[in-house]
Amino acid sequence: MVYLTPGSSLQNVSKMFSSCTSLTTILCNADFSSVAQGDEMFNRCFKLKGEGETTFNASMISNLYARPDGTSKRGYFTTSKLVEMDDCNVTLSTQSYTYDGTARKPEVTVRKKADGSVVSADCYSVSYADNVNAGTARVVVSGS
């Protein structure tokens, strides 16, 4: 998998992924627009697939397909669901528990600071530590 980070600037990408025969996914941010130039960009990327219906086709290897796959335009890129956790608020279903010797795993809710919308659980991961014995436990939420 390759992730094109927000703000990346791609100009001439001739043969950028050429002969990456095991490449399956290229992630990009939602506002990714296009690549200016790039012959044979996806040559021999036999396993590459866009997020929609686009699968590798030997006649579709130029920069014209360096875009998110959509209903009106075919492309090999998949729009990323990565979440910047700095732009979110995290809340727990329960803040404290009475000790009973069992692991405690409160439900986690992640909301975007900008509009308060709930972030889908498949966009982040949750791990718990020190959550069995009395004391302070840790809940770690990471964008994924």
Residue pairs with C-beta under 8 A, 6 or more apart in sequence:
1 23
1 24
1 25
1 26
1 27
2 17
2 23
2 25
2 26
2 27
3 26
3 27
3 28
3 80
3 82
4 10
4 26
4 27
4 28
4 29
4 32
4 77
5 29
6 29
6 31
10 35
10 36
10 38
10 66
11 35
11 36
11 37
12 36
12 37
12 38
13 35
13 37
13 38
13 41
13 63
13 66
14 37
14 38
14 39
14 40
14 41
15 38
15 39
15 40
15 41
15 43
16 38
16 41
17 23
17 26
17 41
17 42
17 43
17 45
17 48
18 40
18 41
18 42
18 43
18 44
18 45
19 43
19 44
19 45
20 44
20 45
20 48
21 44
21 45
21 46
21 47
22 47
23 45
23 47
23 48
24 47
24 48
24 49
25 48
25 49
25 78
26 48
26 76
26 77
26 78
27 77
27 78
27 79
27 80
27 82
28 68
28 77
28 78
28 79
28 80
29 79
29 80
30 68
30 79
30 80
32 67
32 68
32 77
32 79
33 67
34 63
34 66
34 67
35 41
35 63
35 66
35 67
36 63
37 63
38 62
38 63
38 66
39 62
39 63
40 61
40 62
41 61
41 62
41 63
41 65
41 66
42 48
42 56
42 60
42 61
42 62
42 65
42 66
42 76
43 61
45 56
45 61
45 76
46 56
47 56
48 55
48 56
48 76
49 55
49 56
49 76
50 68
50 69
50 74
50 75
50 76
50 77
50 78
51 68
51 69
51 77
51 78
51 79
52 69
52 70
52 71
52 74
53 69
53 74
54 60
54 65
54 69
54 74
54 75
54 76
56 76
60 74
60 76
65 74
65 75
65 76
66 75
66 76
66 77
67 73
67 75
67 77
68 75
68 77
68 78
68 79
69 75
69 76
69 77
69 78
81 120
81 122
81 123
82 123
82 143
82 144
83 110
83 119
83 123
83 124
83 143
83 144
84 143
85 110
85 124
85 141
85 142
85 143
87 112
87 113
87 114
88 110
88 111
88 112
88 113
88 119
89 110
89 111
89 113
90 108
90 109
90 110
90 139
90 141
91 108
91 109
91 111
92 106
92 107
92 108
92 109
92 139
93 106
93 107
93 108
93 109
94 104
94 106
95 106
97 104
99 133
99 134
101 132
102 132
103 128
103 131
103 132
104 128
104 131
104 132
104 137
105 128
105 131
106 139
108 126
108 139
108 141
109 118
110 118
110 119
110 121
110 123
110 124
110 141
111 117
111 118
111 119
112 119
123 143
123 144
124 141
124 142
124 143
124 144
125 141
125 142
125 144
126 139
126 140
126 141
127 139
127 140
127 142
128 137
128 138
128 139
128 140
129 137
129 138
129 140
130 136
130 137
130 138
131 137
131 138
131 139
